[in-house]
Amino acid sequence: MNQATKKVLLVIFDYILITFGALLFVMGWTSFLLPNGIIDGGLTGICALLSMVTGVPVEYWNIGINGLLLVIAWIVLGRNFGIKTIYTIVLTSVLFRVLGGDNLMILKAIPGQPLALGEKVLVPVIGGLLEAVGLGLVLLRGGSTGGTDILALIINKFWPVSLGRFYLVSDFIVIGLLMFIPGHVFADVIYGYICMGTFALALDMVMMGKESAVQVLIFSEHFSKIGDYINREMGRGVTALRSIGWYTQQDKHVLMVMIRKTELPGLVKAIKEIDPKAFVTVLQANNVYGEGFDEMKTGINRDGFKKKKD
């Protein structure tokens, strides 16, 4: 399979996962939250509030407000992010139209329907989980549902603040506004906060799967073949460290490589095929900065705004 074909298949795979993630995200709202008068935060929560006040469907608010924010994503986060975000926003708006309101009542978690839950407290928990997993899949493939997702990623690009923590603060404010909507009580706000907490924790767990990396040390007589595989097939840098086998007193080489945890199974399989007798150690790396991993996030250098002292 040539490189061009691989790229096309990767793009197709990205959009399949984004589509599935968008479906889960919307179902969290249309199947569990909105039918029970509960909202979560974010722009979707704002759109839900506006819909309750004006009667204009959520999907129209979603497209309108997000259209104003896409320029920011295009400039700051790159062209590919903007394209995938446009796709996701349009898709979620269509899904809200198809699954929302009185459509497909069989998918609503309300009394008399198959998804009905005896305990209402389970509604925001399940709704928040579906939101988090769906949004996590979208973000992992370079997309976004728009709104505060864009703002969260922009902030996360320059400051080492977790996405879950950003959503926690913004969502707290949005959900609290539900108290000012006629027909809603304080209990609805509490359910919203339960959903908010579930969403924030679950999203961080999903996103940590992307960010987590491992340091692999490989002891093998066939270090050159393994090093070539890591460079050429995986596209990762590898360092050969000189060492001495204390028992044999012979010079050896140890390969050290940093990879995403998701790449580890493929590397182990390749090592086993090249040298079944290889010795491999794997260490968890919480933060890895540099090419192929994360950017160093230090925030704004406030000293730059001060005059230097003589």
CORQUI-V410226 format. One record per backbone hydrogen bond with DSSP energy under -0.5 kcal/mol. NH is the residue of the N-H (numbers start at 1). CO is the residue of the C=O. Records with the same first field share a line. If there is no record, write none. Layout:
BEGIN
NH->CO  CO
END
This chain:
BEGIN
6->2
7->3
8->4
9->5
10->6
11->7
12->8
13->9
14->10
15->11
16->12
17->13
18->14
19->15
20->16
21->17
22->18
23->19
24->20
25->21
26->22
27->23
28->24
29->25
30->26
31->27
32->27  28
33->28
34->29
35->29
36->33
37->34
38->33
45->41
46->42
47->43
48->44
49->45
50->46
51->47
52->48
53->49
54->50
55->51
60->57
61->57
62->58
63->59
64->60
65->61
66->62
67->63
68->64  65
69->65  66
70->66
72->69
73->69
74->70
75->71
76->72
77->73
78->73
82->78
83->79
84->80
85->81
86->82
87->83
88->84
89->85
90->86
91->87
92->88
93->89
94->90
95->91
96->92
97->93
98->94
99->95
100->96
103->100
107->104
108->105
109->31
110->108
113->110
115->108
116->113
120->118
122->119
123->120
124->120
125->121
126->122
127->123
128->124
129->125
130->126
131->127
132->128
133->129
134->130
135->131
136->132
137->133
138->134
139->135
140->136
141->137
142->139
143->138
149->146
150->147
151->147
152->148
153->149
154->150
155->151
156->152
157->153
158->154  155
159->155
161->159
166->162
167->163
168->164
169->165
170->166
171->167
172->168
173->169
174->170
175->171
176->172
177->173  174
178->175
179->176
180->177
181->178
182->180
184->181
188->185
189->185
190->186
191->187
192->188
193->189
194->190
195->191
196->192
197->193
198->194
199->195
200->196
201->197
202->198
203->199
204->200
205->201
206->202
207->203
208->204
209->205  206
210->207
211->207
212->208
213->285
214->259
215->283
216->214  257
217->281
218->255
219->217  279
220->218  253
223->220
226->222
227->223
228->224
229->225
230->226
231->227
232->228
233->229
234->229
236->230
239->256
241->239  254
243->252
245->250
246->244
249->245
250->245
252->243
254->241
255->218
256->239
257->216
259->214  257
261->212
263->260
264->260  261
267->263
268->264
269->265
270->266
271->267
272->268
273->269
274->270
275->271
278->275
279->219
280->278
281->217
283->215
285->213
286->284
290->294
293->290
294->288
298->296
299->158
302->300
304->301
305->302
306->303
END
